[in-house]
Amino acid sequence: MEFNCSSPNTIPVVSTFASPFDNSPPANDSKSSSTRKPISLWPGMYHSPVTNALWEARSQIFERLRDPPKDAPPQSELLTKTPSQSRTSIRYNLSSDYILREQYRDPWNEVRIGKLLEDLDALAGTISVKHCSDDDSTTRPLMLVTASVDKIVLKKPISVDIDLKIVGSVIWVGRSSIEIQLEVIQSTKEDSDVSDSVALTANFIFVARDSKTGKAAPVNRLSPETEHEKFLFEEAEARSKLRKRKRIDRREFENGELNRLESLLAEGRIFCDMPALADRDSILLRDTHLENAMICQPQQRNIHGRIFGGFLMHRAFELAFSTAYAFAGLVPCFLEVDHVDFLRPVDVGDFLRLKSCVLYTELENPDQPLINVEVVAHVTRPEIRSSEVSNTFYFTFTLRPEAKATKNGFKIRNVVPATEEEGRRIIERMDAELLTRQNQ
């Protein structure tokens, strides 16, 4: 069949994206074409409008990050900066911008949490770059990567019809690590003071790497000014010590913990050996599994050419939500991201498998049962028979009140392990969560 682009039945398709790094002069402008970035250096085209806006911001910091001078030396002298120097906010005009509103709407007329996670990660990255800039165009910039998410807590539902704002800044630094705190703010008529307007809080940990050697690199110091900033710094310092203590405490189980493990496994053995006699109010952990797989595409890359961490969190959240939904039989309600580890980068073209399960439930409060979901991401290489964990995610859900009202007599099951390995994962996560709550 002959292709005729001038046919009246041919619908032309054009790109809706401009170059993210410049104003994209016309293609026939020979003077500008030599300086335009090659498309392989653009961030991917998948991302949310807010993430794109953050990455497209024209600033000297980002220009140097994308195109540092050849053989530039590393930063020689660390600066001392204040939290206000990195403070950044973004505003969503959801009440007036119907296109933006439709991009973020979920089936319950609230903001899609998965897309919001992408934006939080992108904003945290922007803030970390601001703090680490030395304002010297002759030195090579640091490469900053998401190391972990310490906590993301939803304090109230986020409406998709009301404007919202995300504000964040650096609140603590170590030698090569940075903690950024973000707040999602949405004011309603019912909010009596400013604290009532905070709908979500998030804490991201970034680490700095030398862009040439890939080794850990020192970051600029932080000098809190206000009493609140000093309080946040001290809290973050305590969390850093807690994270180090958790790493040290990953030891062999002691007798008391072995008793807990044996107690968990007892019911699991009945399921395996005498299923007809098993507790109908319990379920094996392995029977809560869901899984999906994908090939990571160029459209999902960040400005470093690797798969954007916010995209991974988005996909993990969607799978965790589905897992809680299938497990409970009712629509779940997101409460918090308990912890996220970024153990290794994910590259374009990687075969990524996401595996989820309900680790355990907390049923002490019948009005708000808690469903704790684990998602593990594996980078799989069939050619060399290799599979490595790239990320671990832990989410907590409850059930939407309106969903519970439609189903009288519903009951959330207990989750029991069938193997010692599953039992240890449950106990380790329970202990980590208990330790976090005790230190709040």
Secondary structure, 3 states (H helix, E strand, C coil): CCCCCCCCCCCCCCCCCCCCCCCCCCCCCHHHHCCCCCHHHCCCCCCCHHHHHHHHCCCHHHHHHHCCCCCCCCCCCCCEECHHHHCEEEEECCCCCHHHHHHHECCCCEECHHHHHHHHHHHHHHHHHHHHCCCCCCCCCEEEEEEEEEEEEECCCCECCCCEEEEEEEEEECCCEEEEEEEEECCCCCCCCHHHHEEEEEEEEEEEEECCCCCECCCCEECCCCHHHHHHHHHHHHHHHHHHHHHHCCCCCCHHHHHHHHHHHHHHHHHHHCHHHCCCCEEEHHHHCEEEEEECCHHHECCCCEECHHHHHHHHHHHHHHHHHHHHCCCEEEEEEEEEEECCCCECCCEEEEEEEEEEEECCCCCCCEEEEEEEEEEEEHHHCEEEEEEEEEEEEEECHHHHHCCCCCCCCEEECCCHHHHHHHHHHHHHHHHHHHCC
